[in-house]
């Protein structure tokens, strides 16, 4: 099913505005109370060779994710080319820099254009990917709890996070109730023109989610999932070697950094700007405290790390995303020619 929903300019404008406000707020929190001259000096003496190494791992993660997406779509009878999968993923990440969370829809729509995969089914597999990513994130969190509990305790204390677990259980209960009601009453609205389209789209998403139970290559799926997160880990950890203050960080410190960085990127700010920086400021400050070092120095080092790591991620998204536009256009043209020839 092709997505023909018209864009709402006001909604798009407000979404971008809110994401920019989040970015500005968190960037202000990140920069507040720090000596920026020390941060500039730290950035000036960084060894950017390690950043280039991290970029390689970042791009490899794109490629492994593209292959894994192919495996998820295979149960529906679609065998898309790895290159088209790769470029649609790159295009989706580029869109996330404009409107937060818009990349998932853009990715599904782009794939429909080059491979003819229905948007609802591919979107369902993308949601499944997010669930799998969350599980992998929990694995890293578990490793961090085992090896860097002191740093997590310091991070929790410094960030003044007050999480009420009852809200979490309420959200899970409402989600489960909503899914139950949908499947129980969906057939009653099949004859309604608009609601039937919505129900069909949601059905397609659920079919995409169930693709994990129909995989023909379970071993490869697990392998590429592991490779994706190994690349994420190495891209985050290798950047530590660029700064003298973090060059002696251990593998366990790397677990902590990727967890904190991912939390920052989850905030609905454009490209994680500000939120990622604030999270790493608090995170590396907490690491320094757990090592018996000065918290303020750790905050300054954390911000230096964040500027290098986040800029690297933005460069990858921009370069790969911009390249994806002509590549996808070429693929759409070739597909149109094949359809016309038949």
C-alpha positions, 0 to 999 in steps of 0.5 A: 500500500502506497502512502498517500497521506498529505503532509500537514505543514503546521504539524510539520512546523510544530514538530520541527520547532519542538525538536529544536526547542528540546535541542536548544534546552539540552545544549544549554544544560550541557554547556552550563557551568563549564569552562568552554576554553578547556573543551576547545583545547581538548578538541584541538589536541584530539587524535582524529585518526581514531574518529576515522576508524570509528566512522568505518564501524558506523558505516558497517553498522548500516550495511549489516542492518541492511542485510538483516532487514532483507532477512526480516522481509524474506518471509513475505516473499520479498528478496530486495537487493542489499544496496537498495536496503542500504540506501533506504536506511541511509535516507531514513537516517537523513530524514531523522535529522529534519523531523525526529522519528520521521526516518522510519516512515521515509525508509518504508516509503523509499523501499516501496519506491525501489522494491515495491514492498508494501509500506505497512509490512516494511514498517512493521519490520522496522518496529520489530527492529526497534524492539530487537534494538531495545533488547540489545540495549538491555543486554548492554545495560546488564553488562554495565550493571555488572561491571560499572554499577558505581558509575550508574549510581553516580549517573543516576544521582547527578542527573536527578532522574526520578522515575516512578515505576508505576507509570511504566507498568501503567503504560504497558497495561494500556498498550496490552489492553489496546492491542487486545481491543483492536483484535477483538473489535477490528472486524466490526469496522471492516465496512467503514471506508476510512477505518478499514484502511486504518485497520488494514495498515495496522494489520500489515504492521502486526504481520511485519512484527510476526516475521521474526517467527517465520524467519528462514535464516535464524542463525544469520539474523542473530549473527547480523544483530550481533554484528550491528551492535558490535559495530555500535559499541566499537564506534562509541568506544574507539572515539575514546582513544581520540582524547588523552583523558579517555584513552585509558578507558576499559571495555567496561567503560565502553558499555557504560558510554554506549548505554548513556549515549543511546539514552541521549539519542532517544530524546526527541531532539533533532539528531539527538543534538543537545540531549546526546551532549548532556547525557555524555557530560553527565555520563563521563562525569559519573565515570570520573567520580567512580574512578575517584577523579574530579566530577567537573573535569569529567563533565568537560571531557564528556562534552569534548567526547560528545562533540567529537562522537556526535559530529561524527554521527551527523557527518555519516548521516549527512554524507550517506543520506545525501548519496542515497538520494541519487542512488534511490532515484536511479533504482526507482528509474530502473524499476519503472523501466522493468515494469514498463518492459513487462 
